[in-house]
Structures are given as C-alpha cells and as structure tokens.
Amino acid sequence: MMLIREAKLKNGTDKQYSAIEEAIRTAQFVRNKAIRYWMDNEGVSKVDLYALCKELAKEFSFAKQLNSAARQASVERAWNSISSFFARCKAGAKKKGYPKFKKHARSVEYKVSGWKLSSDCMNIVFTDGFGIGSLSLFCNSETREDLHRLKINRIRIVRRADGYYAQFCFDTTRVEEGVYTGNVVGLDLGLKYFTKDQNDNAVIYPQFLRKSELRLKKASRRLSKKFVKGAKPQSKNYHKARKRLGKIHLKIQRQRKDWAIKQARCVVASNDAVVYEDLTIANMVKNHHLAKSISDASWYQFTQWLEYYGKIWSKAVVAVPPTYTSQDCSNCGHRAKKSLSTRTHSCASCGIEICRDTNAALNILKKGMKILGMEWQNNSTFGQKESASKEEKHEEKTTATIRTLEWQVDFDES
C-alpha cells in the first residue's frame, strides 16, 4: 500500500494547459494501440507491448514527444486491463470485462523521468516534448512535507472539472499507532439510517445528491439547450455550461468522500474491532425505486475507508455476509421473514421487540466476533476466546491483526 498525495497545478497559461491535454490524448493513443496490438496478435506479452512503444515513437512524431517512461506507463495500464480480464476468466466470473478502448481519458502518468521538482517543492517542471513547462503546486502542509522527505515513484496529471491536479505516489506505507479503547461495534448499513450499531446509535446520511438535485437539473437543462445536433465542435457557451455541470457533480463527489472519510475514521478510532455487512450493491441497485438513494449513500466508499483505517491503525475490520441478519432474532435465533416496510423486530418465540436495524447490527456483530475467535454476549464488551469458525467463508474479510484485542481478552479472563 503506497501513499498518494495530491496538489493542484496553478498559475499556468492556456498554452500550458493545452499541452497537458495533448499529453493526455497521446497517452490514451498509446494505450489504445497496445490494446489493438493484443487483439490482433496471439500470445502477446508485456515485453511485446513495451517494444511496441518504440515502434510507435518512430512511426508517430507526436508519440515521440511523450516521455518514454510515460509511454511505458500507458502500456502498463493496457496490460493491467488485459491481465485482469484473464484473471476473471480463470476465476469463472460472470462478467469477464473484456479490455476496451478509452475514448475520454483524463490522466497521463510519468515515472521517475519527464518532470523535476523545484528545491522548495513549490513548483514542478514537465520536461517532455509537449512543452508543458513550470507550474505551481497548491497543496496542504502534509503534502508539502512529504514532497521534501519522501521518495516519489510516479506522478500522474489528472484533469477534473475545476482544473488540473498532480498526484504523487510515494514509496512508503502509512502506519500509525492506534488508540485501543476495548470497544467493539457491529454496523448495519441502511437508507433510513446510514449506520446503526448494536447500542441503537444511529447516523443519518445528509443525502448530498438529493440536496443538489435542483441545481443539477437546472444546469443539465441549460446544457441541453445549447447543444446543436451535428455541430462539430460545439459552441463555447456549450462547453462553459458543460464545465458548470461538471463542477456540481464534482462537489457532490467530494462531499460524499469527505463524509465517508470522517465517519470511517471516527468509527475505527473509537473501536478495536469493527464488523459490517458485506452488501452486494451491484444487485441492490437493480431495484429502480431505491437505486438513486443507494448510489447516493455510497456504502462501498465508506467500507473501503473502514478497511483503510483498520490497516494503518492495526485494528480488526471484518465484513460478514448479510444473509438473514434482519430476519434472525438476536436474542433467541428464531427466524421470521420481514418485508422492507417492517421496521420493528417482534420475535414470536421470545417476545423481544427492538428496532429492526439494531437487531441486524447485533447479528452482524456476533458473526464478526465468531470469525475473530470470540463469543460476544449482550451487555459485555468481550466474551470467551475460542477457535475461529471455518464455516463462514462467504466473502469474509479481515484487514488487520488482532493481537492487541486478544491480549485484552486474556487480561479480562485472568
């Protein structure tokens, strides 16, 4: 796991930004040529695609302008899509994901050549044949500090709706000392409540897409009115409206990411073990009545950040299958089917009556603790240590060691 930092490229001229666009299009061209070469020839290896870079530089003058390492990085992207396709075929995946040509690329990647940082790390100069030149780096203090002290493996220029950014890939792994609290939590993900734990603590999602929907519709209407069918290129007003619409989408994307990071950081920091349900979101969005709300909630992004903070703080983050977590009674185990409209769990066997989401969170936590080799009981932080069950194999993921957690269990038993 490498560390990625980002800085905005500022104080450039229109000519410099046009040169960046040329570099991005050339990188896309090299990648698509590599895909075509693989399609037309049998037994093509990664070495053959590297050799193709030299041939393209000889044949096309604009391809020669792109730095040789950047051409290799574009070929590596093509090879990643090819190798992933073969891996999915070998695994018997339903969707194979055949490699496709890129039409609207947004980035170009450089390795250790083709760029140079200034001594104060305030500017970066791109030295390939496109003449991008020197650009200012606008970033936070953490990024600036890492630029001074860490080794940079790669740099990627990314185009977004509000400008161009430089992403720095550092040759280091982020590891921090975690604060252990002795708490464990089971999280049920939902729409009414973004998360609900076994203690009935709920978090409500702000619904960023719903709040910006009127602005999106208005910007989309203005864009469609300026579109002229068959006109190439479209008018300048059309592209201005397109950029305005893109900035609204970008803001929503950043709001979601910021929310996911803050929530995941808070959850992992305050608990030693986090258990969540591993939802199959691709199947859930097939329900057209709930697809927009499910996509807006961005559960997957939240769980990815849970995994990330679990790794850097060496805490246990476990995903369990959501099968029957809402239907089984957390108190006695009795199973009763419920519709989505039924929000209260009333057990006909033991008579307990609690919130449906709280009941699911309790079942999720019990499953996760069983995977970790512990038995969780109500009203107790830790149960008895036991051997982990080998029967739970449905996409269960543990992202960090639990040595500290086990030490606390031993301490409680003594």
C-alpha positions, -999 to 999 in steps of 0.1 A, spaced: 0 0 0 16 32 -12 9 68 0 -8 91 -25 -9 129 -21 -24 154 -44 -17 191 -54 -34 214 -77 -15 227 -107 -19 265 -108 -6 297 -125 -4 281 -159 -12 297 -193 -37 284 -218 -8 271 -239 5 251 -210 -30 236 -203 -34 228 -240 0 210 -238 -13 189 -209 -43 179 -230 -20 168 -258 -1 147 -234 -33 131 -221 -45 123 -256 -12 109 -266 -12 86 -235 -47 75 -245 -35 68 -280 -6 46 -268 -29 26 -245 -54 20 -273 -27 10 -297 -15 -16 -272 -50 -30 -268 -54 -32 -306 -20 -50 -309 -30 -75 -283 -64 -81 -300 -47 -87 -334 -19 -110 -323 -18 -142 -303 5 -148 -273 13 -111 -268 33 -105 -236 40 -74 -216 75 -73 -231 60 -72 -266 39 -42 -256 70 -24 -243 86 -30 -276 55 -15 -293 63 18 -275 95 22 -295 77 14 -328 50 40 -321 76 66 -313 93 60 -346 61 60 -366 43 89 -350 60 122 -342 35 132 -315 40 99 -297 78 106 -296 71 139 -278 56 120 -248 83 109 -224 94 73 -229 85 64 -193 51 79 -197 46 57 -228 56 27 -208 31 37 -181 3 38 -207 12 4 -219 12 -9 -183 -24 4 -179 -33 -16 -210 -16 -47 -197 -34 -43 -163 -68 -44 -181 -56 -75 -201 -43 -94 -171 -74 -85 -151 -96 -99 -179 -76 -132 -179 -78 -134 -141 -116 -130 -142 -119 -157 -169 -98 -180 -148 -119 -174 -117 -151 -181 -137 -166 -146 -131 -199 -140 -148 -188 -106 -162 -154 -111 -178 -147 -74 -185 -131 -76 -220 -105 -48 -225 -120 -18 -242 -106 13 -259 -105 45 -240 -124 74 -256 -122 102 -229 -90 97 -209 -84 122 -181 -48 115 -170 -13 109 -180 13 92 -158 50 98 -155 76 76 -138 109 89 -125 117 110 -156 99 137 -175 95 160 -146 115 179 -120 106 195 -86 120 228 -75 142 229 -44 114 244 -23 88 220 -38 66 250 -47 68 243 -85 71 214 -108 86 214 -144 75 188 -170 103 183 -195 89 162 -222 84 173 -258 50 189 -254 64 220 -236 42 220 -205 69 238 -186 67 250 -150 35 250 -129 28 260 -93 18 234 -67 -10 243 -44 -14 218 -16 -17 214 22 12 213 47 12 174 49 17 171 12 44 197 11 63 179 39 61 146 22 74 161 -10 105 172 9 112 140 27 98 110 7 109 94 -25 84 99 -54 78 68 -76 53 82 -100 35 114 -109 1 115 -125 -16 146 -141 -53 144 -137 -79 166 -153 -110 174 -133 -139 198 -138 -122 226 -118 -87 222 -132 -56 200 -133 -41 181 -104 -8 163 -98 -9 131 -79 23 119 -62 29 83 -54 54 80 -26 75 49 -18 62 44 17 35 28 37 13 48 61 14 31 95 2 50 127 -1 40 163 -37 33 171 -55 41 204 -72 10 218 -104 15 237 -116 -21 243 -148 -14 224 -163 -35 195 -191 -24 171 -214 -41 146 -228 -18 119 -259 -23 99 -259 -2 67 -292 12 55 -311 41 39 -333 54 67 -301 54 89 -268 53 72 -254 31 100 -269 17 132 -249 -2 158 -258 -28 184 -263 0 210 -290 17 189 -267 46 179 -278 58 145 -261 80 119 -283 98 93 -269 104 58 -270 140 46 -282 130 11 -259 152 -9 -273 142 -43 -309 149 -32 -300 183 -19 -282 193 -52 -308 177 -75 -325 210 -84 -291 226 -93 -282 196 -113 -315 196 -133 -312 233 -140 -276 230 -152 -285 200 -173 -314 218 -190 -291 248 -198 -265 224 -213 -291 206 -234 -305 239 -248 -270 249 -260 -264 215 -277 -266 217 -315 -271 183 -332 -245 175 -358 -223 206 -350 -186 198 -345 -172 214 -325 -200 227 -302 -201 264 -292 -181 280 -265 -213 286 -245 -220 248 -246 -186 240 -232 -190 266 -205 -223 251 -195 -207 216 -196 -180 227 -172 -205 243 -148 -224 210 -147 -192 191 -141 -183 212 -112 -217 205 -95 -211 167 -99 -175 172 -86 -187 189 -55 -212 161 -47 -184 136 -52 -161 154 -28 -189 158 -2 -195 120 -3 -158 113 0 -153 137 29 -183 123 47 -171 87 42 -136 95 55 -148 113 86 -174 87 95 -150 58 89 -121 75 109 -145 81 138 -157 45 139 -123 29 137 -107 53 161 -133 46 188 -134 8 185 -109 -20 185 -130 -43 162 -155 -31 136 -179 -56 119 -200 -45 90 -223 -63 65 -207 -70 31 -236 -59 8 -238 -68 -29 -246 -33 -41 -245 -42 -78 -275 -64 -72 -293 -39 -49 -293 -10 -74 -314 -32 -98 -343 -21 -77 -352 11 -97 -372 25 -68 -342 26 -45 -313 28 -69 -307 65 -66 -308 65 -28 -285 35 -27 -260 51 -50 -261 84 -31 -254 66 2 -220 54 -11 -218 24 12 -189 9 -7 -168 40 -3 -175 41 34 -165 4 38 -133 9 18 -122 37 42 -131 14 72 -107 -11 57 -80 16 51 -80 29 87 -81 -6 100 -48 -13 82 -30 18 93 -41 15 129 -37 -23 131 -73 -28 141 -97 -56 131 -122 -47 104 -144 -76 93 -170 -79 66 -197 -106 71 -224 -119 47 -257 -101 53 -277 -133 50 -306 -135 75 -292 -107 97 -325 -89 96 -347 -120 99 -330 -139 127 -337 -129 163 -306 -117 180 -319 -129 214 -330 -165 206 -321 -171 170 -357 -176 158 -361 -168 120 -391 -148 108 -394 -132 73 -399 -95 72 -407 -70 44 -387 -38 40 -416 -18 54 -414 -37 87 -391 -15 108 -396 -33 142 -384 -67 151 -410 -85 172 -400 -121 180 -429 -146 183 -406 -170 202 -390 -150 230 -412 -119 228 -384 -93 224 -392 -61 205 -365 -39 192 -356 -19 161 -351 -40 130 -317 -23 123 -305 -28 159 -314 -65 157 -294 -68 124 -264 -50 140 -264 -74 169 -264 -104 145 -237 -88 124 -215 -83 155 -220 -119 166 -210 -132 132 -179 -110 132 -168 -119 167 -172 -156 158 -148 -151 128 -123 -133 152 -124 -163 175 -145 -148 203 -180 -151 216 -199 -119 221 -226 -116 247 -251 -88 253 -241 -61 277 -204 -72 276 -175 -59 255 -157 -92 252 -168 -128 256 -149 -160 258 -120 -166 235 -124 -197 212 -111 -210 179 -123 -192 148 -150 -209 128 -140 -222 94 -176 -224 81 -180 -187 75 -164 -184 41 -188 -161 22 -165 -132 13 -155 -125 49 -125 -102 50 -103 -94 80 -80 -65 73 -57 -63 103 -42 -84 131 -60 -86 164 -31 -93 187 -39 -64 209 -76 -74 210 -67 -109 221 -43 -96 247 -72 -76 262 -94 -108 262 -67 -128 281 -63 -99 305 -101 -99 312 -102 -137 317 -73 -135 342 
